Amino acid sequence: MEKLKYTYLDERKSDILRLVIEEYISENKPIASNYIKLKYNLPFSSATIRNIFAKLEELGFLQQTHTSSGRIPTDIGYRYYVDNFIDTKKLKLTFNKDIEEKLLSISSNVDELMQETVLMLSKLSGLFGVVMISGIRHSILTEIELISLASNKIMMVIALKSGMIKSLVLNLDIIVEPRDLDIVNRLLRERLIGKSIEDVQSSISELLRNSIVPKHEIIQIIFQHPLLVTQFARNNQIYTSSYKNLLEQPEFHDFDLFHKTISGIDQDYIKQILSAYSVDQNLITIIGNETENELLSHCSIVASEFESDFIKGKIGLLGPTRIPYKNVIKILKEFTEIMTNVC
C-alpha cells in the first residue's frame, strides 16, 4: 500500500488545482474555467485557465466526466492537495468542551468510551467513524470470576482498575462440576489479580504449566480456550459507527454505490489497512485507489494516532474521495487531543 506518485507543479498550475479541488469539494459538480475566473477574479483569461486545465488533465490531476464539461479531481489530484496544501500545524483547533466533558464522564470504561467516540466522530463529520485500540497498558486486573451458565457453559467476568468490565461466554466440551469451578476461580484469583495486562498475558501459560492440578481437564480446556487469550490481548480491537451518516454525502444517494461501500467496510480490512500504514506526522491519509480495495476505490480514509499512559490507538473517518480534507483532519486532531486527555 503506497501513496500515489505525482509530478510537482509550478505555482500557477498548483493554485488552479487547489481552487478546482476546493470548489468541487464544496459544490460536488464539475468546475468550469469561466466559473473559476469569475469567482476569484483571476488576472488571466478563461482560455488560459482552460489550457492549464488541459495540462493538469494530461498530468493526471484532473479529469472530465464528458466532453465539454468542467473538470473534477482525480485521486492524484486529491493526493497532491493533501500533501501540499494542508499544513496540519497551522490548523486552528476549536475544542468542544461538551464533547470532552461527555467523554471524561465515561473514561473509566474503555469500551463505552471508544464506542461513544466513534459515534461523535461520525455525527460531527457525516462520515463513517472508526477507533482501533493497538494497546492497553498498565491496567491492573482487580477481579476475575467464572460463573456456571449450564453444565458445559461458563461465563468469565473480568474487571480492570481502569473501570473496564468485560464478560465472555465459553462453550466447553465437558461437563463442569461446581467443585471444579471453585478450584479454577481460586487459581485465577491467586495468580492473576493485581497483575498488569502485560503480566496477565504471560501468566496464563505459566498458570497452565504450574497448576496444582495440571492433569485436570477443566484447567486444560479453559486455559487453552482462544477467547481467554484474546480477551486480555486487546491489540487491534475495532469500534465502528453506524453507516447511516454516510447517507449525508450526495455520492451515497446512489444505493448501488452505498451498498458497495458498506460491503467494503470490513473490520478485518480496517485492521489491516490501519496497521499497515505508518503514521506520518500523526496523520494517515489513504485516497481512492490507495486503499487497494476495489469496493472502496471511490473512498478516502483519514486517521490519526492517539496515545496516553494507559492506552494507544488510532481514530479515523471514511467517506467519499470528495471529503472536506481540512475539516476532517481538524476534527481528528481535536479528538486526538481529547482522547489523550481523557484516556
N, C-alpha and C positions, 0 to 999 in steps of 0.2 A: 504494500500500500504506500504509494508515493504521491507527493504533490505534483500537480500538473506543471509542466515547464512552459515558459513563455519568453518572448523577446522583450527587452526593455525598450520603452517608448520615449520619444522626445517630449518636451514639456507640452507642446500644443496637442499632440495626439493623446497624451496622458490626461490632460484636462478635459478634452472632449469625451473620452471614455468614461471618466468619472461622472460627468454630467448625465450621460446616457444611462449609466447604471443607476444612479440615484433617482432619476426621473422614472425609470422603468420600475424600480422597487416601489416608488410612490404611486404610480399610475396603473401599473400592470397592463400596459399596452405598448406596441412598437413605437419607438421615438423617432420622429422625423427631423431632418436637418433644419427646416424652417422653424419648427417649434423650439428647438434649442437656441437658434439665433435670436428669435423674438423674445423669448423668456429671459435670456441672460444678456441681451443687448450686446452680442459679441461683435468685435470690430472687424469681422471679415464676412464675406458673402455666404449665402446658402450653398452656392456651388463649391466654394472652398470646403465647407463643412461636409458636403456630400463626398468630396474627394477623400477627406480624412476618414469618413465612414467606410469608403471602399477599401482604403488601406488597412483599417482596423479589421475589416471583414477578411481581407486577404491573409492577415497575420493570425486570424483565428479568435479575435477578441469579441467580435460582433457577428450576428447573422441576421438574414432576412427570412421572415416566415413565408413570404411570397414576393414575387416581382413587384417592384414599385412601392412596397410597404416600407415603413420605418424599420429601425434595427432594434434587436434585443440582445442582451449579453449572452455569451457562451460561458461554459464552465471556466475556461481560461480567463475570460474577462472578469468574472467574479473573483477568481484566484488572484489576479493582478490587483484588483480593487482592495481586497482584504489585506494583501501583503504590503501595499504601498500607500494606501490612503487612510488606514485606521491605526492611529497611534494610541495603543491601549493605555499608555502612561498619561496621556493628556485628556482621557475621557473624564468628564465631570460626573462624579458619583453623587446620587441623591438618596441617601439611605432612608428607607421607610421604617420608622420606629415601631409602628404597629406590627409589621412583619417580624421584626427582631424580638419584640416582646412576646408575640404568639409562639415563636419557636423556642424562646427561652423557657416558657411555661411548660413545655413538654420535652425539654432537652434531656431529662433523666431517662427517657425511654427511647432508645435508638431507633427501633422500628417505627414508632409513631412519628418521631422527628423527621426521619428520612421520607416517609410517605407524605407528610404534610408539606415538606419542602418541594417535592415534585409537583404536588397539586398547585402550590403557589406559583412555582415557575411556569407551569402550563397556563394558568389563568392569566398571569401578567403578560405573557408573550403571545398567547394564542397559538402556541406550538405544543409539540409532544415533549414532556419532561422526563428526565431520567437521572437517577443517582446511582452510582456504583461505589460500594464500600470496598476498598482494597486492603483494609487492615484495621482491626480494633486492637488497641494496645493498652497495657497497664490497667485492665479491668479485672477486678478480683471476684472470684466465684464466692457467693455468700450462701447459696442453698442449692441443693440438688436432691430430687426425690423421684422414685419410681412408684407409680400408682397402678394397681391392677384394674383393668377395664373389663377383662374377660380372662378365661383360663389361659389363653395363648396371646393376649394382647395387653401391653402396658403403655402407660403414658409417662414420659420423662419430663419433669418440670425443672427448669434451670433459672436461677436468679443471679444477677451480677450486681456489684456495688454501684455501678452506674445507674441502676434502676431498671435495666433491661430484664424482662422476664420472657422466657420462651418455653414453649412446650412442643413436644413431638410424640407421635404415636408409633410404637414399634410393634409390628406384627411378627410373632415368633413361631417357629415350627415345633415348639414343645409346649407342654403344659407347665404353667408356672405355679408353684406352690407358695402359699403365704410365707412360710419359713425361708424359702429361697430368696424372696424379695427382701425380707428383713436383712439377710446376710449381705446382699448386694448394696442395699441402701447404706448400711453401716460402713462397708468398704469404700463406697463412693465418697461419703462424708469425711471419713478419716483421711483419705488420700488426696481429695481434690479441693475441699473447702479451704479458702484462704490463699489459693494459688492464683496466679495471673492466667490470662487466656493462653499466653505462650507456654507456660508451665503445664497447663491442663492438657494441651495437645500432646506433649511428650509423655505425660504421666499416664495416659490411657494405656499405651503399650507396655509401660513398666508395670502398671497395675495388673495387667493380664499375665505377665510373666511371674510376678511375685505374690499373686493372690494366695491366701491361706488355703484356698480350695481350688487349685488350678485345674483339676480334672472335672470340676462341676460344670455340667453342660450349660446351665443358665449363664454362668460367668463368661464362658467362652463365646456364646452366641451374642450376648448384649455388648460385650466389649469389642467384638469384631463387626458389629452392625454398622453399615456405611453411614446411616443417618446420624449415629452418635458422633462420628468423627467430623462430619460436615457441619454439625451444629456448633461446634467450637471453632472450627476454621471458617470464619466469616468472609474470607477473601473473595472479592468479585461478586458479592451479593448485589442483586439488582432490585431497584424500586422504580416503578414507572407510573406516569399519569394515565388517565383515560385518553382515548383517541379523539373524543368529541371536539376538543378545542381546535383541532386541525381543520375542522369544517369552517372556521372563521376565515380561512385562506381561500381566495377565489379559485385557485387551482383545484382544490378538492371538492368543489361543487360538482365536478365530473366524478360520478360514482365509480366508474371503472378505475380511474386513477387513484381514488381514495382507497378502494379495495386492494389495489396493487400495493399501495403504500403500507397499509396495515399488515398485509401478508409478509412484507419485507422486514417489519419491525419485530424481530425475533430476539428473545432475551440472550440466547447463546451468541447470536451475531453481535448484539450490542456489547456484550462482554468482550468478544474477540476484537472488535474494532477499537473500543476504548482502551483495551490493554495493549494493542499492537502499536498505537500511535503514541509517540513520546510527547511530553508536554513542552511546548516551545514558549517560553516567557509566560508560563501558567495558562496557556491557551492552546486548544486544539481546534482547527477548522478543517472539515472534510467536505469537499464540494462536488456535487454531481457524481461524475464517473470515478472520482477518487474513492468512493465507497466500495468500488469493485463488487457491487451488488446490483444486478440488473433491475431488481424490484425497487431499488432506491436511487436509481441513476438520475432522477429528477429532484432529488432532495439534498439538503446540506445538514451537517451536524456540527454544532459548535459546543465545545466543552471546556471546563475549567477545573483545575485541581484545588482541593482544599485540604488542610492538614492542621490538626491540633495535637495536644499532648495525648489525647485519648483515641482519636480516630483519623483516618486518612481515606480520601476517596476522590471521585470526580462527579461533577454535576454537569448536565448537558441539555441541549434543546435540539429538536429535529423538526424541520419544516421544508417547504419548497426551496429551491435554489434562490428564489427571489426574496428571501427573508431580509428584513432590515438589519444588516450585519452589525452596524454601530450600536443600535439599540439592544440587540440580543447580547452582544459582548458586554455592554454596560450592565445589563440585568445580571449576567453571570458573575461579573466582577463584584457587584454588590452582594450577591448571595454568597460568593466565596468568602468575603469579609465577615458576613453574618455567621456563616457556618463555622468559621474559625473561632468566633467569639462564643458561640452557644454550645459547641460540642465539648 
